[in-house]
Amino acid sequence: MKIEHIALSAGTKEIVDSLTEQLRKDGYRIISNPRTTGDGYYESCIIDFEDNQIEITI
């Protein structure tokens, strides 16, 4: 079963940044670097090895 989108709360901007960089080093595709979105969320998004979109947010 494929999950289209999942969001995970990391707790802080620093953890979002750190997790994103670690996932990049581990070979995951980053589709949006850490940033504050138009609706005020701080997040990054990756695609996992099964093509699921994973949002890492505060």
Predicted model as a PDB file, atoms N, CA, C, CB and O in Angstrom, pLDDT in the B-factor column:
MODEL        1                                                                  
ATOM      1  N   MET A   1       0.845  -1.183   0.000  1.00 64.00           N  
ATOM      2  CA  MET A   1       0.000   0.000   0.000  1.00 64.00           C  
ATOM      3  C   MET A   1       0.885   1.239   0.000  1.00 64.00           C  
ATOM      4  CB  MET A   1      -0.959   0.002   1.220  1.00 64.00           C  
ATOM      5  O   MET A   1       1.845   1.321   0.766  1.00 64.00           O  
ATOM      6  N   LYS A   2       0.568   2.187  -0.846  1.00 69.00           N  
ATOM      7  CA  LYS A   2       1.322   3.426  -0.945  1.00 69.00           C  
ATOM      8  C   LYS A   2       0.591   4.513  -0.178  1.00 69.00           C  
ATOM      9  CB  LYS A   2       1.529   3.836  -2.420  1.00 69.00           C  
ATOM     10  O   LYS A   2      -0.611   4.710  -0.356  1.00 69.00           O  
ATOM     11  N   ILE A   3       1.324   5.221   0.678  1.00 74.00           N  
ATOM     12  CA  ILE A   3       0.802   6.388   1.381  1.00 74.00           C  
ATOM     13  C   ILE A   3       1.193   7.594   0.556  1.00 74.00           C  
ATOM     14  CB  ILE A   3       1.349   6.489   2.860  1.00 74.00           C  
ATOM     15  O   ILE A   3       2.369   7.759   0.234  1.00 74.00           O  
ATOM     16  N   GLU A   4       0.262   8.423   0.211  1.00 78.00           N  
ATOM     17  CA  GLU A   4       0.552   9.577  -0.646  1.00 78.00           C  
ATOM     18  C   GLU A   4       1.294  10.686   0.078  1.00 78.00           C  
ATOM     19  CB  GLU A   4      -0.725  10.125  -1.214  1.00 78.00           C  
ATOM     20  O   GLU A   4       2.182  11.314  -0.499  1.00 78.00           O  
ATOM     21  N   HIS A   5       0.942  10.940   1.342  1.00 84.00           N  
ATOM     22  CA  HIS A   5       1.509  12.074   2.058  1.00 84.00           C  
ATOM     23  C   HIS A   5       1.408  11.809   3.547  1.00 84.00           C  
ATOM     24  CB  HIS A   5       0.790  13.395   1.681  1.00 84.00           C  
ATOM     25  O   HIS A   5       0.369  11.374   4.043  1.00 84.00           O  
ATOM     26  N   ILE A   6       2.499  12.075   4.258  1.00 93.00           N  
ATOM     27  CA  ILE A   6       2.495  11.962   5.714  1.00 93.00           C  
ATOM     28  C   ILE A   6       3.264  13.149   6.271  1.00 93.00           C  
ATOM     29  CB  ILE A   6       3.122  10.603   6.192  1.00 93.00           C  
ATOM     30  O   ILE A   6       4.251  13.581   5.676  1.00 93.00           O  
ATOM     31  N   ALA A   7       2.827  13.676   7.397  1.00 95.00           N  
ATOM     32  CA  ALA A   7       3.500  14.801   8.043  1.00 95.00           C  
ATOM     33  C   ALA A   7       3.968  14.355   9.423  1.00 95.00           C  
ATOM     34  CB  ALA A   7       2.558  16.046   8.147  1.00 95.00           C  
ATOM     35  O   ALA A   7       3.236  13.707  10.170  1.00 95.00           O  
ATOM     36  N   LEU A   8       5.213  14.720   9.740  1.00 95.00           N  
ATOM     37  CA  LEU A   8       5.802  14.386  11.032  1.00 95.00           C  
ATOM     38  C   LEU A   8       6.244  15.661  11.732  1.00 95.00           C  
ATOM     39  CB  LEU A   8       6.994  13.416  10.864  1.00 95.00           C  
ATOM     40  O   LEU A   8       6.877  16.520  11.118  1.00 95.00           O  
ATOM     41  N   SER A   9       5.917  15.790  13.002  1.00 97.00           N  
ATOM     42  CA  SER A   9       6.317  16.954  13.778  1.00 97.00           C  
ATOM     43  C   SER A   9       7.667  16.676  14.429  1.00 97.00           C  
ATOM     44  CB  SER A   9       5.246  17.308  14.846  1.00 97.00           C  
ATOM     45  O   SER A   9       7.815  15.715  15.184  1.00 97.00           O  
ATOM     46  N   ALA A  10       8.653  17.527  14.130  1.00 97.00           N  
ATOM     47  CA  ALA A  10      10.005  17.356  14.672  1.00 97.00           C  
ATOM     48  C   ALA A  10      10.216  18.164  15.948  1.00 97.00           C  
ATOM     49  CB  ALA A  10      11.041  17.760  13.631  1.00 97.00           C  
ATOM     50  O   ALA A  10      11.099  17.837  16.742  1.00 97.00           O  
ATOM     51  N   GLY A  11       9.429  19.207  16.158  1.00 96.00           N  
ATOM     52  CA  GLY A  11       9.515  19.965  17.400  1.00 96.00           C  
ATOM     53  C   GLY A  11      10.172  21.329  17.290  1.00 96.00           C  
ATOM     54  O   GLY A  11       9.675  22.294  17.871  1.00 96.00           O  
ATOM     55  N   THR A  12      11.298  21.438  16.547  1.00 98.00           N  
ATOM     56  CA  THR A  12      11.987  22.718  16.420  1.00 98.00           C  
ATOM     57  C   THR A  12      12.522  22.892  14.999  1.00 98.00           C  
ATOM     58  CB  THR A  12      13.136  22.819  17.447  1.00 98.00           C  
ATOM     59  O   THR A  12      12.665  21.926  14.249  1.00 98.00           O  
ATOM     60  N   LYS A  13      12.815  24.150  14.645  1.00 98.00           N  
ATOM     61  CA  LYS A  13      13.420  24.433  13.337  1.00 98.00           C  
ATOM     62  C   LYS A  13      14.754  23.712  13.187  1.00 98.00           C  
ATOM     63  CB  LYS A  13      13.616  25.948  13.148  1.00 98.00           C  
ATOM     64  O   LYS A  13      15.069  23.181  12.122  1.00 98.00           O  
ATOM     65  N   GLU A  14      15.531  23.699  14.263  1.00 98.00           N  
ATOM     66  CA  GLU A  14      16.848  23.071  14.217  1.00 98.00           C  
ATOM     67  C   GLU A  14      16.751  21.580  13.914  1.00 98.00           C  
ATOM     68  CB  GLU A  14      17.577  23.286  15.534  1.00 98.00           C  
ATOM     69  O   GLU A  14      17.577  21.039  13.179  1.00 98.00           O  
ATOM     70  N   ILE A  15      15.749  20.919  14.475  1.00 98.00           N  
ATOM     71  CA  ILE A  15      15.575  19.484  14.209  1.00 98.00           C  
ATOM     72  C   ILE A  15      15.093  19.270  12.783  1.00 98.00           C  
ATOM     73  CB  ILE A  15      14.578  18.855  15.210  1.00 98.00           C  
ATOM     74  O   ILE A  15      15.536  18.332  12.120  1.00 98.00           O  
ATOM     75  N   VAL A  16      14.186  20.129  12.292  1.00 98.00           N  
ATOM     76  CA  VAL A  16      13.745  20.031  10.896  1.00 98.00           C  
ATOM     77  C   VAL A  16      14.963  20.150   9.983  1.00 98.00           C  
ATOM     78  CB  VAL A  16      12.687  21.138  10.557  1.00 98.00           C  
ATOM     79  O   VAL A  16      15.134  19.345   9.067  1.00 98.00           O  
ATOM     80  N   ASP A  17      15.807  21.148  10.229  1.00 98.00           N  
ATOM     81  CA  ASP A  17      17.010  21.366   9.420  1.00 98.00           C  
ATOM     82  C   ASP A  17      17.940  20.159   9.482  1.00 98.00           C  
ATOM     83  CB  ASP A  17      17.751  22.624   9.891  1.00 98.00           C  
ATOM     84  O   ASP A  17      18.416  19.683   8.452  1.00 98.00           O  
ATOM     85  N   SER A  18      18.193  19.674  10.678  1.00 98.00           N  
ATOM     86  CA  SER A  18      19.107  18.543  10.881  1.00 98.00           C  
ATOM     87  C   SER A  18      18.588  17.266  10.220  1.00 98.00           C  
ATOM     88  CB  SER A  18      19.320  18.301  12.375  1.00 98.00           C  
ATOM     89  O   SER A  18      19.342  16.570   9.540  1.00 98.00           O  
ATOM     90  N   LEU A  19      17.315  16.959  10.415  1.00 97.00           N  
ATOM     91  CA  LEU A  19      16.729  15.763   9.805  1.00 97.00           C  
ATOM     92  C   LEU A  19      16.765  15.843   8.282  1.00 97.00           C  
ATOM     93  CB  LEU A  19      15.287  15.575  10.282  1.00 97.00           C  
ATOM     94  O   LEU A  19      17.053  14.856   7.605  1.00 97.00           O  
ATOM     95  N   THR A  20      16.473  17.021   7.757  1.00 98.00           N  
ATOM     96  CA  THR A  20      16.487  17.192   6.307  1.00 98.00           C  
ATOM     97  C   THR A  20      17.882  16.931   5.754  1.00 98.00           C  
ATOM     98  CB  THR A  20      16.016  18.605   5.925  1.00 98.00           C  
ATOM     99  O   THR A  20      18.028  16.244   4.743  1.00 98.00           O  
ATOM    100  N   GLU A  21      18.902  17.469   6.400  1.00 98.00           N  
ATOM    101  CA  GLU A  21      20.272  17.254   5.932  1.00 98.00           C  
ATOM    102  C   GLU A  21      20.694  15.795   6.060  1.00 98.00           C  
ATOM    103  CB  GLU A  21      21.236  18.138   6.709  1.00 98.00           C  
ATOM    104  O   GLU A  21      21.372  15.264   5.181  1.00 98.00           O  
ATOM    105  N   GLN A  22      20.295  15.146   7.151  1.00 98.00           N  
ATOM    106  CA  GLN A  22      20.639  13.734   7.315  1.00 98.00           C  
ATOM    107  C   GLN A  22      19.965  12.881   6.245  1.00 98.00           C  
ATOM    108  CB  GLN A  22      20.237  13.243   8.713  1.00 98.00           C  
ATOM    109  O   GLN A  22      20.584  11.977   5.683  1.00 98.00           O  
ATOM    110  N   LEU A  23      18.704  13.169   5.967  1.00 96.00           N  
ATOM    111  CA  LEU A  23      17.987  12.421   4.933  1.00 96.00           C  
ATOM    112  C   LEU A  23      18.597  12.661   3.554  1.00 96.00           C  
ATOM    113  CB  LEU A  23      16.505  12.809   4.926  1.00 96.00           C  
ATOM    114  O   LEU A  23      18.654  11.746   2.733  1.00 96.00           O  
ATOM    115  N   ARG A  24      19.054  13.893   3.296  1.00 97.00           N  
ATOM    116  CA  ARG A  24      19.729  14.197   2.025  1.00 97.00           C  
ATOM    117  C   ARG A  24      20.995  13.335   1.902  1.00 97.00           C  
ATOM    118  CB  ARG A  24      20.088  15.725   1.932  1.00 97.00           C  
ATOM    119  O   ARG A  24      21.243  12.737   0.856  1.00 97.00           O  
ATOM    120  N   LYS A  25      21.790  13.277   2.977  1.00 97.00           N  
ATOM    121  CA  LYS A  25      23.024  12.474   2.988  1.00 97.00           C  
ATOM    122  C   LYS A  25      22.721  10.991   2.810  1.00 97.00           C  
ATOM    123  CB  LYS A  25      23.796  12.695   4.297  1.00 97.00           C  
ATOM    124  O   LYS A  25      23.527  10.253   2.244  1.00 97.00           O  
ATOM    125  N   ASP A  26      21.561  10.555   3.293  1.00 96.00           N  
ATOM    126  CA  ASP A  26      21.162   9.152   3.196  1.00 96.00           C  
ATOM    127  C   ASP A  26      20.547   8.801   1.841  1.00 96.00           C  
ATOM    128  CB  ASP A  26      20.181   8.824   4.295  1.00 96.00           C  
ATOM    129  O   ASP A  26      20.161   7.654   1.614  1.00 96.00           O  
ATOM    130  N   GLY A  27      20.454   9.779   0.943  1.00 94.00           N  
ATOM    131  CA  GLY A  27      19.999   9.497  -0.405  1.00 94.00           C  
ATOM    132  C   GLY A  27      18.544   9.778  -0.703  1.00 94.00           C  
ATOM    133  O   GLY A  27      18.058   9.442  -1.783  1.00 94.00           O  
ATOM    134  N   TYR A  28      17.842  10.384   0.232  1.00 95.00           N  
ATOM    135  CA  TYR A  28      16.442  10.730  -0.028  1.00 95.00           C  
ATOM    136  C   TYR A  28      16.378  11.967  -0.915  1.00 95.00           C  
ATOM    137  CB  TYR A  28      15.673  10.973   1.301  1.00 95.00           C  
ATOM    138  O   TYR A  28      17.265  12.819  -0.867  1.00 95.00           O  
ATOM    139  N   ARG A  29      15.340  12.061  -1.716  1.00 97.00           N  
ATOM    140  CA  ARG A  29      15.160  13.209  -2.607  1.00 97.00           C  
ATOM    141  C   ARG A  29      14.425  14.310  -1.847  1.00 97.00           C  
ATOM    142  CB  ARG A  29      14.373  12.805  -3.900  1.00 97.00           C  
ATOM    143  O   ARG A  29      13.308  14.109  -1.371  1.00 97.00           O  
ATOM    144  N   ILE A  30      15.054  15.453  -1.739  1.00 98.00           N  
ATOM    145  CA  ILE A  30      14.450  16.607  -1.066  1.00 98.00           C  
ATOM    146  C   ILE A  30      13.665  17.381  -2.122  1.00 98.00           C  
ATOM    147  CB  ILE A  30      15.545  17.523  -0.369  1.00 98.00           C  
ATOM    148  O   ILE A  30      14.230  17.822  -3.122  1.00 98.00           O  
ATOM    149  N   ILE A  31      12.362  17.545  -1.898  1.00 97.00           N  
ATOM    150  CA  ILE A  31      11.567  18.288  -2.871  1.00 97.00           C  
ATOM    151  C   ILE A  31      11.317  19.722  -2.427  1.00 97.00           C  
ATOM    152  CB  ILE A  31      10.244  17.587  -3.108  1.00 97.00           C  
ATOM    153  O   ILE A  31      10.949  20.564  -3.246  1.00 97.00           O  
ATOM    154  N   SER A  32      11.512  20.015  -1.136  1.00 97.00           N  
ATOM    155  CA  SER A  32      11.509  21.406  -0.679  1.00 97.00           C  
ATOM    156  C   SER A  32      12.388  21.500   0.560  1.00 97.00           C  
ATOM    157  CB  SER A  32      10.052  21.909  -0.376  1.00 97.00           C  
ATOM    158  O   SER A  32      12.184  20.796   1.548  1.00 97.00           O  
ATOM    159  N   ASN A  33      13.361  22.381   0.478  1.00 98.00           N  
ATOM    160  CA  ASN A  33      14.260  22.614   1.602  1.00 98.00           C  
ATOM    161  C   ASN A  33      13.510  23.277   2.740  1.00 98.00           C  
ATOM    162  CB  ASN A  33      15.455  23.474   1.175  1.00 98.00           C  
ATOM    163  O   ASN A  33      12.436  23.838   2.525  1.00 98.00           O  
ATOM    164  N   PRO A  34      14.058  23.224   3.957  1.00 98.00           N  
ATOM    165  CA  PRO A  34      13.387  23.864   5.092  1.00 98.00           C  
ATOM    166  C   PRO A  34      13.083  25.335   4.804  1.00 98.00           C  
ATOM    167  CB  PRO A  34      14.250  23.745   6.355  1.00 98.00           C  
ATOM    168  O   PRO A  34      13.935  26.089   4.333  1.00 98.00           O  
ATOM    169  N   ARG A  35      11.846  25.713   5.102  1.00 98.00           N  
ATOM    170  CA  ARG A  35      11.398  27.075   4.850  1.00 98.00           C  
ATOM    171  C   ARG A  35      10.117  27.344   5.604  1.00 98.00           C  
ATOM    172  CB  ARG A  35      11.199  27.317   3.353  1.00 98.00           C  
ATOM    173  O   ARG A  35       9.446  26.417   6.057  1.00 98.00           O  
ATOM    174  N   THR A  36       9.776  28.618   5.738  1.00 98.00           N  
ATOM    175  CA  THR A  36       8.477  29.001   6.277  1.00 98.00           C  
ATOM    176  C   THR A  36       7.528  29.141   5.098  1.00 98.00           C  
ATOM    177  CB  THR A  36       8.558  30.333   7.115  1.00 98.00           C  
ATOM    178  O   THR A  36       7.788  29.900   4.164  1.00 98.00           O  
ATOM    179  N   THR A  37       6.440  28.412   5.150  1.00 95.00           N  
ATOM    180  CA  THR A  37       5.471  28.410   4.055  1.00 95.00           C  
ATOM    181  C   THR A  37       4.588  29.652   4.115  1.00 95.00           C  
ATOM    182  CB  THR A  37       4.606  27.140   4.103  1.00 95.00           C  
ATOM    183  O   THR A  37       4.617  30.402   5.091  1.00 95.00           O  
ATOM    184  N   GLY A  38       3.811  29.856   3.071  1.00 94.00           N  
ATOM    185  CA  GLY A  38       2.908  31.001   3.005  1.00 94.00           C  
ATOM    186  C   GLY A  38       1.872  31.021   4.112  1.00 94.00           C  
ATOM    187  O   GLY A  38       1.381  32.083   4.496  1.00 94.00           O  
ATOM    188  N   ASP A  39       1.539  29.834   4.628  1.00 93.00           N  
ATOM    189  CA  ASP A  39       0.563  29.782   5.718  1.00 93.00           C  
ATOM    190  C   ASP A  39       1.228  29.708   7.091  1.00 93.00           C  
ATOM    191  CB  ASP A  39      -0.358  28.590   5.533  1.00 93.00           C  
ATOM    192  O   ASP A  39       0.566  29.416   8.087  1.00 93.00           O  
ATOM    193  N   GLY A  40       2.557  29.976   7.149  1.00 95.00           N  
ATOM    194  CA  GLY A  40       3.232  30.145   8.431  1.00 95.00           C  
ATOM    195  C   GLY A  40       3.885  28.916   9.033  1.00 95.00           C  
ATOM    196  O   GLY A  40       4.403  28.994  10.147  1.00 95.00           O  
ATOM    197  N   TYR A  41       3.883  27.787   8.344  1.00 94.00           N  
ATOM    198  CA  TYR A  41       4.520  26.580   8.859  1.00 94.00           C  
ATOM    199  C   TYR A  41       5.983  26.527   8.449  1.00 94.00           C  
ATOM    200  CB  TYR A  41       3.785  25.332   8.364  1.00 94.00           C  
ATOM    201  O   TYR A  41       6.340  26.948   7.349  1.00 94.00           O  
ATOM    202  N   TYR A  42       6.827  26.012   9.327  1.00 98.00           N  
ATOM    203  CA  TYR A  42       8.225  25.761   8.972  1.00 98.00           C  
ATOM    204  C   TYR A  42       8.329  24.282   8.658  1.00 98.00           C  
ATOM    205  CB  TYR A  42       9.223  26.185  10.129  1.00 98.00           C  
ATOM    206  O   TYR A  42       8.014  23.438   9.497  1.00 98.00           O  
ATOM    207  N   GLU A  43       8.773  23.968   7.447  1.00 98.00           N  
ATOM    208  CA  GLU A  43       8.763  22.567   7.022  1.00 98.00           C  
ATOM    209  C   GLU A  43       9.733  22.315   5.881  1.00 98.00           C  
ATOM    210  CB  GLU A  43       7.364  22.153   6.605  1.00 98.00           C  
ATOM    211  O   GLU A  43      10.216  23.241   5.230  1.00 98.00           O  
ATOM    212  N   SER A  44       9.999  21.049   5.660  1.00 98.00           N  
ATOM    213  CA  SER A  44      10.674  20.575   4.452  1.00 98.00           C  
ATOM    214  C   SER A  44       9.900  19.350   3.991  1.00 98.00           C  
ATOM    215  CB  SER A  44      12.212  20.242   4.710  1.00 98.00           C  
ATOM    216  O   SER A  44       9.128  18.770   4.755  1.00 98.00           O  
ATOM    217  N   CYS A  45      10.108  18.960   2.741  1.00 97.00           N  
ATOM    218  CA  CYS A  45       9.430  17.778   2.212  1.00 97.00           C  
ATOM    219  C   CYS A  45      10.434  16.915   1.463  1.00 97.00           C  
ATOM    220  CB  CYS A  45       8.252  18.180   1.283  1.00 97.00           C  
ATOM    221  O   CYS A  45      11.297  17.413   0.740  1.00 97.00           O  
ATOM    222  N   ILE A  46      10.297  15.605   1.657  1.00 97.00           N  
ATOM    223  CA  ILE A  46      11.142  14.640   0.964  1.00 97.00           C  
ATOM    224  C   ILE A  46      10.254  13.608   0.281  1.00 97.00           C  
ATOM    225  CB  ILE A  46      12.134  13.957   1.946  1.00 97.00           C  
ATOM    226  O   ILE A  46       9.063  13.489   0.567  1.00 97.00           O  
ATOM    227  N   ILE A  47      10.870  12.872  -0.623  1.00 95.00           N  
ATOM    228  CA  ILE A  47      10.216  11.709  -1.226  1.00 95.00           C  
ATOM    229  C   ILE A  47      10.999  10.489  -0.759  1.00 95.00           C  
ATOM    230  CB  ILE A  47      10.167  11.805  -2.816  1.00 95.00           C  
ATOM    231  O   ILE A  47      12.218  10.428  -0.916  1.00 95.00           O  
ATOM    232  N   ASP A  48      10.291   9.514  -0.181  1.00 90.00           N  
ATOM    233  CA  ASP A  48      10.991   8.311   0.282  1.00 90.00           C  
ATOM    234  C   ASP A  48      11.199   7.342  -0.876  1.00 90.00           C  
ATOM    235  CB  ASP A  48      10.204   7.624   1.421  1.00 90.00           C  
ATOM    236  O   ASP A  48      10.840   7.631  -2.018  1.00 90.00           O  
ATOM    237  N   PHE A  49      11.780   6.195  -0.567  1.00 87.00           N  
ATOM    238  CA  PHE A  49      12.136   5.234  -1.606  1.00 87.00           C  
ATOM    239  C   PHE A  49      10.938   4.505  -2.212  1.00 87.00           C  
ATOM    240  CB  PHE A  49      13.087   4.231  -1.046  1.00 87.00           C  
ATOM    241  O   PHE A  49      11.092   3.743  -3.166  1.00 87.00           O  
ATOM    242  N   GLU A  50       9.729   4.742  -1.651  1.00 87.00           N  
ATOM    243  CA  GLU A  50       8.506   4.181  -2.231  1.00 87.00           C  
ATOM    244  C   GLU A  50       7.638   5.274  -2.835  1.00 87.00           C  
ATOM    245  CB  GLU A  50       7.714   3.410  -1.171  1.00 87.00           C  
ATOM    246  O   GLU A  50       6.449   5.064  -3.075  1.00 87.00           O  
ATOM    247  N   ASP A  51       8.228   6.443  -3.083  1.00 89.00           N  
ATOM    248  CA  ASP A  51       7.560   7.602  -3.675  1.00 89.00           C  
ATOM    249  C   ASP A  51       6.483   8.236  -2.810  1.00 89.00           C  
ATOM    250  CB  ASP A  51       6.960   7.210  -4.959  1.00 89.00           C  
ATOM    251  O   ASP A  51       5.571   8.878  -3.332  1.00 89.00           O  
ATOM    252  N   ASN A  52       6.575   8.064  -1.491  1.00 91.00           N  
ATOM    253  CA  ASN A  52       5.684   8.760  -0.577  1.00 91.00           C  
ATOM    254  C   ASN A  52       6.264  10.129  -0.251  1.00 91.00           C  
ATOM    255  CB  ASN A  52       5.461   7.936   0.712  1.00 91.00           C  
ATOM    256  O   ASN A  52       7.476  10.270  -0.090  1.00 91.00           O  
ATOM    257  N   GLN A  53       5.405  11.134  -0.155  1.00 94.00           N  
ATOM    258  CA  GLN A  53       5.853  12.464   0.242  1.00 94.00           C  
ATOM    259  C   GLN A  53       5.801  12.547   1.765  1.00 94.00           C  
ATOM    260  CB  GLN A  53       4.974  13.583  -0.417  1.00 94.00           C  
ATOM    261  O   GLN A  53       4.769  12.278   2.380  1.00 94.00           O  
ATOM    262  N   ILE A  54       6.930  12.925   2.360  1.00 95.00           N  
ATOM    263  CA  ILE A  54       7.007  13.063   3.812  1.00 95.00           C  
ATOM    264  C   ILE A  54       7.333  14.516   4.133  1.00 95.00           C  
ATOM    265  CB  ILE A  54       8.078  12.095   4.424  1.00 95.00           C  
ATOM    266  O   ILE A  54       8.341  15.061   3.683  1.00 95.00           O  
ATOM    267  N   GLU A  55       6.465  15.121   4.912  1.00 97.00           N  
ATOM    268  CA  GLU A  55       6.631  16.508   5.333  1.00 97.00           C  
ATOM    269  C   GLU A  55       7.180  16.494   6.752  1.00 97.00           C  
ATOM    270  CB  GLU A  55       5.276  17.307   5.251  1.00 97.00           C  
ATOM    271  O   GLU A  55       6.619  15.854   7.641  1.00 97.00           O  
ATOM    272  N   ILE A  56       8.284  17.208   6.955  1.00 98.00           N  
ATOM    273  CA  ILE A  56       8.874  17.324   8.284  1.00 98.00           C  
ATOM    274  C   ILE A  56       8.602  18.748   8.728  1.00 98.00           C  
ATOM    275  CB  ILE A  56      10.428  16.983   8.291  1.00 98.00           C  
ATOM    276  O   ILE A  56       9.041  19.699   8.080  1.00 98.00           O  
ATOM    277  N   THR A  57       7.884  18.899   9.823  1.00 97.00           N  
ATOM    278  CA  THR A  57       7.456  20.217  10.279  1.00 97.00           C  
ATOM    279  C   THR A  57       7.728  20.371  11.773  1.00 97.00           C  
ATOM    280  CB  THR A  57       5.958  20.438   9.979  1.00 97.00           C  
ATOM    281  O   THR A  57       8.145  19.425  12.442  1.00 97.00           O  
ATOM    282  N   ILE A  58       7.488  21.571  12.280  1.00 95.00           N  
ATOM    283  CA  ILE A  58       7.698  21.816  13.720  1.00 95.00           C  
ATOM    284  C   ILE A  58       6.556  21.209  14.506  1.00 95.00           C  
ATOM    285  CB  ILE A  58       7.813  23.338  14.024  1.00 95.00           C  
ATOM    286  O   ILE A  58       6.535  21.299  15.733  1.00 95.00           O  
TER     287      ILE A  58                                                      
ENDMDL                                                                          
END                                                                             
